[in-house]
């Protein structure tokens, strides 16, 4: 069984999203730094809290 956490995130100048977007967390993976692009935007504290909570639940830390 695969666990996935998903929610919607509104667009804003701060986060760099152009429209309402879906965010999903279902696995972690490693990406080489050379393959990463520039900064698009940044997440607010509420979104980071939801991401942290989803990762904790995914890895059964809580």
C-alpha positions as CSV (number, residue, x, y, z in Angstrom):
1,X,0.0,0.0,0.0
2,X,1.4,3.4,-1.0
3,X,0.7,6.4,1.2
4,X,0.4,9.8,-0.4
5,X,-0.4,13.2,1.1
6,X,-1.8,15.9,-1.2
7,X,-3.2,19.4,-0.9
8,X,-3.8,22.5,-2.9
9,X,-1.6,25.6,-2.8
10,X,-2.7,29.0,-4.0
11,X,-0.6,31.1,-6.3
12,X,1.3,34.1,-4.9
13,X,4.3,36.3,-5.8
14,X,6.2,34.8,-2.8
15,X,5.8,31.1,-3.8
16,X,6.2,31.7,-7.5
17,X,3.2,29.6,-8.5
18,X,1.2,31.0,-11.5
19,X,-2.0,29.2,-10.6
20,X,-3.7,27.0,-8.0
21,X,-1.4,23.9,-7.8
22,X,-1.5,20.5,-6.3
23,X,1.3,19.4,-4.0
24,X,1.8,15.7,-3.3
25,X,4.3,13.9,-1.1
26,X,4.7,10.1,-1.6
27,X,8.4,9.4,-1.6
28,X,11.8,11.0,-1.1
29,X,14.5,10.9,-3.7
30,X,18.0,12.3,-4.2
31,X,18.8,14.7,-7.1
32,X,22.3,15.8,-8.0
33,X,22.8,19.5,-7.3
34,X,23.9,20.1,-10.9
35,X,20.4,19.0,-12.0
36,X,18.6,21.6,-9.9
37,X,17.5,24.9,-11.4
38,X,17.2,28.3,-10.0
39,X,14.9,29.4,-7.2
40,X,11.3,29.8,-8.3
41,X,9.8,31.0,-5.0
42,X,9.6,30.0,-1.4
43,X,7.0,28.2,0.7
44,X,5.3,30.0,3.7
45,X,5.4,28.6,7.2
46,X,2.0,27.0,7.0
47,X,2.9,25.0,3.9
48,X,6.3,23.9,5.4
49,X,4.4,22.7,8.5
50,X,2.1,20.6,6.3
51,X,5.1,19.2,4.4
52,X,6.9,18.4,7.7
53,X,3.9,16.7,9.1
54,X,3.3,14.6,5.9
55,X,6.9,13.5,5.9
56,X,6.7,12.5,9.6
57,X,3.5,10.5,8.9
58,X,5.0,8.9,5.8
59,X,8.0,7.7,7.8
60,X,6.0,6.7,10.9
61,X,7.9,9.2,13.1
62,X,4.7,10.2,14.9
